[in-house]
Amino acid sequence: MNTKTLDTSTNPIQGWDPEDPEKWDSKIAWKTLWITTVSLTIAFCTWYMVSAIAPRLNDIGFDLSAAQLYWLAAIPGLAGGLLRLAYMFLPPIIGTRKMVAISTLLMLVPMVGWYFAIQNPATPFSVLLLLSFTTGIGGGVFSGYMPSTGYFFPKAKAGTALGIQAGIGNFGVSLIQLIGPWIIGFGLLGTTFLPAQETSYGPIHLHNIAIIMIPWAIATAVVAWWQLKDVPITANFAEQFDIFSNKNTWILTLVYLMTFGAFSGFAAQLALLINNVYGNNSVFAGQEGLPAGVTFAFLGPLIGSATRVLAGPLCDRFGGAIWTFIAGIGMTIGTAVATVFLRPTSPSEFWPFLWAMLAVFFFAGIGNAGTFKQMPMILPPRQAGGVIGWTAGIAAFGPFLVGVMLTAMSPFVFFIGCTVFFAACTVLTWIYYARPNAPFPG
């Protein structure tokens, strides 16, 4: 039995045990959750900054092909996935305080880099690719933040806590895509001395998208360093590799690739996909009233983020597995319907396509909450943290995988493949987790 008394005046906190009410401080847990969530929201804004910028680069004088634009929006996914595989090891090694504060400051690098690159249409494509890679820091932190937050809450509250953090953090995807079209209309943060970029529809300040989060990042880093503390969960690199001997690690990786991989991948590429299938880059180019991807791109991430937050308490009450299963069914059907409208003969087919995609985002949010509820229930705390980090790392390749696939094959063929994959993952969820007498209910 753990006989240590709780001492919150030290760092790391001494005697911390969320499953023992006498050795858990809810105020510290919730304070950690909110500070980390603010940082995570800024991180997702950083990660998806390119998805808000890329569709307008050619408007301001760049000369990039459709494939190059897909690559720019895909590279953050590659970087985010790789960095998540590193971040998954950090919580028990360097602790919450240093990880959150330092990571938030590192997000300034891609912000400042893109700020300068946008102002010069002669910036080489290789430099743009490098800057896209640096935004991956915003995706990478997820695999450190989420396991860290899991350390602060008992299992009974883990679904709600992780749902809130991931859902609000995911809102950063929608936030940067939503405010982007607005903030480019005027000078921002003392940059009014810079000339606007001329376009066929009037002058814009596209560089504003890159710097809107700078003050918030600095303030959040200061607050994180000042207010956060660590808990006494430690492990070296070698000890953390034991997660790979558990078959649940691999099954949950596939399932989370379905839910968050689809959420992140479709969110990064939806604006370009709309432009290329229904917009000014499509077979309908030149017609009036065609949809612009940047107008609709924020809707999917907004819906998926909201459902992730709302599904957290439901997963705590009814279990994560059944909601993950329901999400898989919904995603499979939604993707199959969207596929039907990827060989359009009329621009009017855009609306059923959009509704089908929004359904996919809706159910992806539920699935994201469900899987993250399952992990702490199925695995012990440290392993659960490692599996959360690992699965999140693999799923973060979603933007990269979707972007690469869309450059290698038609959207129609790609969506057929997605439908089959989602159906297979849904079957796995039922067999191992959701059915009556499942071997690993959670």
QUIPEQUI-V641421 format. One record per helix or strand of 2 or more residues. SS is the DSSP state (hx for helix, st for strand). FROM is the first residue (numbers start at 1). TO is the last residue. Records with the same first field share a line. If there is no record, write none. Layout:
BEGIN
SS=FROM-TO + FROM-TO
END
This chain:
BEGIN
st=13-14
hx=21-23 + 26-47 + 49-60 + 66-87 + 91-94 + 96-106 + 108-118 + 125-134 + 136-140 + 142-151 + 155-183 + 208-211 + 214-227 + 237-245 + 247-277 + 293-318 + 320-340 + 347-378 + 381-395 + 398-408 + 411-434
END
